[in-house]
Amino acid sequence: MAIRLGLSLPQAPQYDIGRDVPDVARTAEEIGYASLWVYERALFPEPAGQGLYGVPGLPWPEHYKGVPDPLVTLTLAAGATERAQLGTGVLVAPLHNPFQLAKALATLDAASGGRVTVGFGTGWSLDEYAAAGVAPFEERGRILDEVLDVCRAVWGPDPVSYDGYITKIASAVVGPKPARPIPVLLPANSKKALTRLVDRADGWLPVAMGADQLAEQWRRVRDVAAERGRTEPIRAVARVNTHYTPKAYDGGDRAPFQGDVGQIVEDLAAHAACGVEEFFLDLQSTARDGHELKDVAAEVYEAVRTAGI
């Protein structure tokens, strides 16, 4: 069975959001991509006090400057497409008011005809947490749990009521409702996160950074699901961060998904061998503009299908 293949929408500084997002989304759907994805980066501290991923001294990449709001970006894509699924990979849930986030996602799903898949994460940037002002970084797990609870309540039948840590909903009608139950994906970067995923989510959202590593992580997810008595299948959707180059990368230190189209496809085949059936490719960081992004996306898609992946 061929893998389901998605594409990340243009959110880097070189793109014109109002023009390129609908254009790339429409073209990607025509090419055959099954899903369109966004990520969240709320700000770019300058000077950077905290390093990338919280690692001291590790610089933030330039394409994190001026990243547009993920749900606005998906709304632009929704209006330009008819079939492609619309995903967040990931949206940093604790940066948002849980009630407003649940309502916005329900509205987008209703407007798009039931095409939203939401990937939630907790993030790592202290600066983003301070700016958002919803809750301190130390409470990120607690707030993610509340977001999951509030989404379930708001997306469910009326009247809606909820009494949580920061969210208080008296008995009320809350609409619109999603067109269908919105699938929720979560990462599994710790034991607690893995337990949350198995107990509360529809699927797993890893980052593909090595075929052996992905296979081992996927085995662990399924093992814990079995240990906890989960009978529902777990959907796995892997994010692929590429570093595309027009010519093959011939250095001995080549990282996964670094290089030309052939090397990217070769790596994708290796990662898919573990049984993960959905991937979405982020090709945007090295493309010069929307036209080049569309060209590379088309070439990669054709090469993947030609290879029988």
Backbone hydrogen bonds, N-H to C=O, Kabsch-Sander energy under -0.5 kcal/mol:
donor,donor_aa,acceptor,acceptor_aa,energy
3,I,309,I,-2.5
4,R,277,E,-3.2
6,G,279,F,-2.5
7,L,35,S,-2.2
8,S,281,L,-2.8
9,L,37,W,-3.2
15,Y,12,A,-1.7
17,I,15,Y,-0.8
20,D,16,D,-3.8
21,V,16,D,-0.6
21,V,17,I,-1.5
23,D,19,R,-1.5
24,V,20,D,-3.2
25,A,21,V,-2.5
26,R,22,P,-2.5
27,T,23,D,-2.3
28,A,24,V,-2.9
29,E,25,A,-2.1
30,E,26,R,-1.8
31,I,27,T,-2.4
32,G,28,A,-1.8
33,Y,28,A,-2.1
34,A,5,L,-2.7
35,S,5,L,-0.7
36,L,85,Q,-2.7
37,W,7,L,-2.1
38,V,87,G,-1.7
40,E,90,V,-1.3
49,G,47,P,-0.8
52,L,58,L,-3.5
54,G,51,G,-2.3
55,V,52,L,-2.2
58,L,55,V,-1.9
64,Y,61,P,-1.9
65,K,62,E,-1.9
67,V,64,Y,-0.8
73,T,69,D,-2.2
74,L,70,P,-2.3
75,T,71,L,-1.9
76,L,72,V,-2.0
77,A,73,T,-1.8
78,A,74,L,-2.7
79,G,75,T,-1.8
80,A,76,L,-0.6
80,A,77,A,-0.8
81,T,77,A,-0.6
81,T,78,A,-0.8
85,Q,34,A,-2.5
86,L,115,R,-3.7
87,G,36,L,-3.2
87,G,85,Q,-0.5
88,T,117,T,-1.4
89,G,38,V,-3.9
89,G,87,G,-0.5
91,L,119,G,-2.8
93,A,91,L,-1.5
93,A,121,G,-1.3
95,L,92,V,-1.9
96,H,93,A,-2.1
101,L,97,N,-2.5
102,A,98,P,-2.5
103,K,99,F,-2.3
104,A,100,Q,-2.3
105,L,101,L,-2.4
106,A,102,A,-2.1
107,T,103,K,-2.3
108,L,104,A,-2.3
109,D,105,L,-2.3
110,A,106,A,-2.4
111,A,107,T,-2.6
112,S,108,L,-1.9
113,G,109,D,-0.6
113,G,110,A,-0.7
114,G,109,D,-3.2
117,T,86,L,-2.7
118,V,183,P,-2.5
119,G,88,T,-0.9
119,G,117,T,-0.6
120,F,118,V,-0.6
120,F,185,L,-2.3
121,G,91,L,-2.1
126,L,124,W,-0.6
129,Y,125,S,-1.7
130,A,126,L,-2.3
131,A,127,D,-2.2
132,A,128,E,-2.4
133,G,129,Y,-2.0
139,E,136,P,-1.9
140,R,137,F,-1.8
143,I,139,E,-2.2
144,L,140,R,-2.3
145,D,141,G,-2.1
146,E,142,R,-1.8
147,V,143,I,-2.7
148,L,144,L,-2.3
149,D,145,D,-2.1
150,V,146,E,-3.2
151,C,147,V,-2.6
152,R,148,L,-2.0
153,A,149,D,-2.1
154,V,150,V,-3.4
155,W,151,C,-2.7
156,G,152,R,-0.6
156,G,153,A,-0.7
160,V,172,A,-3.7
162,Y,169,I,-2.3
164,G,167,T,-3.3
168,K,166,I,-0.5
169,I,162,Y,-3.6
170,A,168,K,-0.6
172,A,160,V,-1.6
174,V,172,A,-0.5
185,L,118,V,-2.9
186,L,203,G,-2.1
194,L,190,S,-2.6
195,T,191,K,-2.2
196,R,192,K,-2.4
197,L,193,A,-2.4
198,V,194,L,-2.5
199,D,195,T,-2.4
200,R,196,R,-2.6
201,A,197,L,-1.9
202,D,184,V,-2.5
203,G,184,V,-1.6
204,W,235,R,-3.3
205,L,186,L,-1.9
208,A,206,P,-0.5
208,A,239,R,-3.2
209,M,207,V,-0.9
214,L,210,G,-2.7
215,A,211,A,-2.3
216,E,212,D,-2.3
217,Q,213,Q,-2.5
218,W,214,L,-2.5
219,R,215,A,-2.1
220,R,216,E,-2.1
221,V,217,Q,-2.4
222,R,218,W,-2.1
223,D,219,R,-2.5
224,V,220,R,-2.6
225,A,221,V,-2.1
226,A,222,R,-2.0
227,E,223,D,-2.5
228,R,224,V,-2.2
229,G,226,A,-1.1
230,R,225,A,-2.8
235,R,202,D,-2.0
235,R,233,P,-0.6
237,V,204,W,-2.6
238,A,278,E,-2.6
239,R,206,P,-2.9
240,V,280,F,-2.6
241,N,239,R,-0.5
242,T,240,V,-0.8
242,T,282,D,-1.8
243,H,257,F,-2.5
245,T,259,G,-2.0
250,D,248,A,-0.6
254,R,251,G,-1.0
258,Q,255,A,-1.7
259,G,243,H,-2.2
259,G,257,F,-0.5
264,I,260,D,-2.4
265,V,261,V,-2.6
266,E,262,G,-2.2
267,D,263,Q,-2.2
268,L,264,I,-2.2
269,A,265,V,-2.3
270,A,266,E,-1.7
271,H,267,D,-2.2
272,A,268,L,-2.5
273,A,269,A,-1.0
274,C,271,H,-1.2
275,G,272,A,-1.9
278,E,236,A,-0.7
279,F,4,R,-2.3
280,F,238,A,-2.3
281,L,6,G,-2.5
282,D,240,V,-3.0
283,L,281,L,-0.8
293,L,289,D,-2.2
294,K,290,G,-2.3
295,D,291,H,-2.1
296,V,292,E,-2.7
297,A,293,L,-2.5
298,A,294,K,-2.3
299,E,295,D,-2.2
300,V,296,V,-2.8
301,Y,297,A,-2.3
302,E,298,A,-2.3
303,A,299,E,-2.1
304,V,300,V,-2.6
305,R,301,Y,-2.2
306,T,302,E,-2.5
307,A,303,A,-1.9
308,G,305,R,-1.1
309,I,304,V,-1.9
